[in-house]
Amino acid sequence: MADLLEIRWHGRGGQGTVTAAKVLADACLSGGRHVQAFPEYGPERAGAPLRAYNRISSKELRMHCPVLRPKVVSVVDATLLDSINVGDGATGDAIFVVNTSRDPKEIRAKLSAGSGQKVYTVDATKIAMDCIGRALPNAPMLGAICKVTGLVSLDHLLDDVKKSFGKKFSQKIIDGNLEATRRGYEEVREI
């Protein structure tokens, strides 16, 4: 891993985007890295667009500002592709992970991704519906992000998901989120 990896998450309130950023930070922290995870809200209501950020480093982090040059862009809600520029400031070798069932080539074109940028898709909403029974795509997106970045192993991520969700939810919901995370990891595909 490079000394510093910056991730920007784009989602809508109520989809678990902020939770996903926090769980990823916890997983990286328990792996011995320095981390930051923080949200940026507009109007605080369900369905409102939001951003969350991660910084992950092998060195102490002293920077405290939004991620402006992300190496990884996670798009939890593909409808945002029509209303905001999710690629704004992304590095020339950025990795995009988009929650969508749409044709991957269409997503690459919609992003106007450069030749050095990689675009991955995963139908995280379908996976969440199958595993959890609700359209909460955060767990499958976590799995997909970990697969494409190699930040933490699947087993390590699953342990942290279990710890994070175990504090608040029943075993049925924990098991659904673990399966959703596993499927996101397995089903993400590169364009």
Sequence and secondary structure as in RCSB ss.txt:
>XXXX:A:sequence
MADLLEIRWHGRGGQGTVTAAKVLADACLSGGRHVQAFPEYGPERAGAPLRAYNRISSKELRMHCPVLRPKVVSV
VDATLLDSINVGDGATGDAIFVVNTSRDPKEIRAKLSAGSGQKVYTVDATKIAMDCIGRALPNAPMLGAICKVTG
LVSLDHLLDDVKKSFGKKFSQKIIDGNLEATRRGYEEVREI
>XXXX:A:secstr
  SEEEEEEEEETTSSHHHHHHHHHHHHHHTT EEEEEEEESS STT EEEEEEEEESS     S  SS SEEEE
S GGGGGTS TTTT  TT EEEEE  S HHHHHHHHT  TT EEEEE HHHHHHHHTSS  THHHHHHHHHHHH 
SS HHHHHHHHHHHHHTTS HHHHHHHHHHHHHHHHH EE 
